Amino acid sequence: ALPNVRIVYGGVFPTYHWREILREERYVTAIVRGEGEETARRLMRALETGGDLRTINGIAFRDDYGPRVTPPAPVIRDLDAYRIGWELIDHARYSYWGGLRAVVVQFSRGCPHLCNYCGQRGFWTRWRHRDPVRFAGELARLHREHGVK
């Protein structure tokens, strides 16, 4: 319906399957691989200004020769350096059992264990956590300002 809209795809699945997605889904402009907070900002800036996508670590894209991938972006060491824009969400539209308001929050990323059945280790590489006091403050603010239970 909107052929000029740029579509950027990210998350665990496209991180692992970027090549297949870019081959089969011609409408996908680029894929953010791994943690996306900083990579997505850099990618949006390049798409807006016509910058060279080859210079952005942590993405995959399609050029005249087919799917291309850049080196992985570094992991985010300080998870508190980025915040979720909770104010952009209409919390009344999201609920769980009993109609209570809910959100998904993330205290940590990664895992210190080497289980052979789990993809966490390949995606997150090492365990990191947020500041517990700041995290508790975020939970309290979500409850107070948005009615999240």
PEZIDA-V790045 format. One record per residue. N is the residue number from 1. RES is the residue in one letter. PHI is phi in degrees with one decimal (* if undefined). BURIAL is b if it has 16 or more other ideal C-beta (glycine too) atoms within 10 Angstrom, else e. D_LAST is the distance of its C-alpha to the last C-alpha in Angstrom with 1 decimal. Layout:
N|RES|PHI|BURIAL|D_LAST, N|RES|PHI|BURIAL|D_LAST
//
This chain:
1|A|*|e|38.3, 2|L|-128.8|e|38.0, 3|P|-64.2|e|40.3, 4|N|-92.1|e|40.2, 5|V|-74.8|e|36.4, 6|R|-88.6|e|35.7, 7|I|-112.2|e|33.2, 8|V|-115.3|b|31.6, 9|Y|-119.2|b|29.9, 10|G|-147.8|b|28.0, 11|G|127.7|e|26.2, 12|V|-64.8|e|27.3, 13|F|-58.4|e|29.5, 14|P|-67.0|b|31.4, 15|T|-60.4|b|31.9, 16|Y|-83.1|e|33.8, 17|H|-119.3|e|35.4, 18|W|-58.7|b|36.3, 19|R|-62.8|e|40.0, 20|E|-64.6|e|39.5, 21|I|-62.0|b|37.0, 22|L|-68.4|b|39.4, 23|R|-73.9|e|42.3, 24|E|-98.6|e|40.8, 25|E|-116.7|e|38.5, 26|R|-66.2|e|40.8, 27|Y|-83.6|e|38.1, 28|V|-77.5|b|36.1, 29|T|-79.2|b|37.3, 30|A|-155.7|b|35.9, 31|I|-124.0|b|33.5, 32|V|-91.2|b|31.4, 33|R|-103.0|b|31.8, 34|G|76.8|b|29.7, 35|E|-67.8|b|27.2, 36|G|-104.8|b|27.2, 37|E|-55.5|e|26.0, 38|E|-81.1|b|29.5, 39|T|-60.0|b|31.5, 40|A|-63.5|b|30.0, 41|R|-61.5|e|30.8, 42|R|-66.4|b|34.4, 43|L|-64.9|b|34.7, 44|M|-60.9|e|33.6, 45|R|-62.6|e|36.1, 46|A|-65.9|b|38.9, 47|L|-64.7|b|38.3, 48|E|-69.3|e|38.4, 49|T|-100.2|e|41.6, 50|G|77.6|e|43.3, 51|G|-68.1|e|43.0, 52|D|-79.4|e|44.2, 53|L|-65.5|b|41.4, 54|R|-65.0|e|43.4, 55|T|-91.1|e|42.6, 56|I|-103.1|b|38.8, 57|N|-69.7|e|37.8, 58|G|90.4|b|35.0, 59|I|-129.7|b|35.8, 60|A|-131.9|b|37.8, 61|F|-155.4|b|39.7, 62|R|-113.0|b|42.7, 63|D|-123.3|e|46.1, 64|D|-63.4|e|49.5, 65|Y|-102.9|e|49.9, 66|G|115.8|e|46.7, 67|P|-63.2|e|43.4, 68|R|-130.8|b|43.2, 69|V|-132.7|e|40.9, 70|T|-102.2|b|40.7, 71|P|-59.4|e|40.2, 72|P|-59.9|e|36.7, 73|A|-79.2|b|34.8, 74|P|-66.3|e|34.1, 75|V|-70.1|e|30.7, 76|I|-79.4|b|28.4, 77|R|-78.2|e|29.0, 78|D|-108.3|e|26.5, 79|L|-66.6|b|23.1, 80|D|-80.7|e|22.0, 81|A|-72.6|e|24.8, 82|Y|-121.3|e|22.8, 83|R|-124.5|e|19.6, 84|I|-84.0|e|17.4, 85|G|-81.5|e|17.9, 86|W|-55.7|e|14.4, 87|E|-68.8|e|16.2, 88|L|-86.5|e|18.2, 89|I|-99.9|e|15.4, 90|D|-84.8|e|15.0, 91|H|-62.2|b|11.2, 92|A|-65.7|e|12.1, 93|R|-87.8|e|14.0, 94|Y|-120.6|e|11.4, 95|S|-147.5|e|9.5, 96|Y|-132.2|e|9.7, 97|W|-43.3|e|11.1, 98|G|83.3|e|11.0, 99|G|75.5|e|10.2, 100|L|-75.5|e|6.4, 101|R|-74.4|b|5.9, 102|A|-140.9|e|6.2, 103|V|-140.0|b|8.7, 104|V|-103.8|e|11.2, 105|V|-113.5|e|12.0, 106|Q|-129.2|e|15.4, 107|F|-87.0|e|16.6, 108|S|-143.8|e|20.0, 109|R|-134.0|b|22.6, 110|G|92.2|e|25.5, 111|C|-159.5|e|26.7, 112|P|-81.1|e|29.7, 113|H|-94.9|e|30.9, 114|L|-113.6|e|33.6, 115|C|-63.8|e|32.7, 116|N|-80.3|e|35.0, 117|Y|-100.9|e|32.7, 118|C|-119.3|e|29.9, 119|G|-90.8|e|29.9, 120|Q|-56.0|b|27.6, 121|R|-61.4|b|30.7, 122|G|-71.9|e|32.5, 123|F|-88.7|b|29.7, 124|W|-98.7|b|28.2, 125|T|66.3|b|31.4, 126|R|-150.9|e|30.0, 127|W|-82.3|e|26.9, 128|R|-138.6|e|25.3, 129|H|-137.9|e|22.2, 130|R|-82.9|b|20.5, 131|D|-66.7|e|21.0, 132|P|-60.2|e|18.5, 133|V|-68.7|e|18.5, 134|R|-64.2|e|17.8, 135|F|-63.4|b|15.1, 136|A|-61.0|e|13.3, 137|G|-63.7|e|14.1, 138|E|-65.1|b|12.5, 139|L|-61.8|e|9.1, 140|A|-63.4|e|9.6, 141|R|-63.8|e|11.0, 142|L|-60.2|b|8.3, 143|H|-68.7|e|6.1, 144|R|-68.0|e|9.5, 145|E|-91.1|e|11.1, 146|H|-125.0|b|9.1, 147|G|70.7|e|6.3, 148|V|-71.5|b|3.8, 149|K|-98.3|e|0.0
//
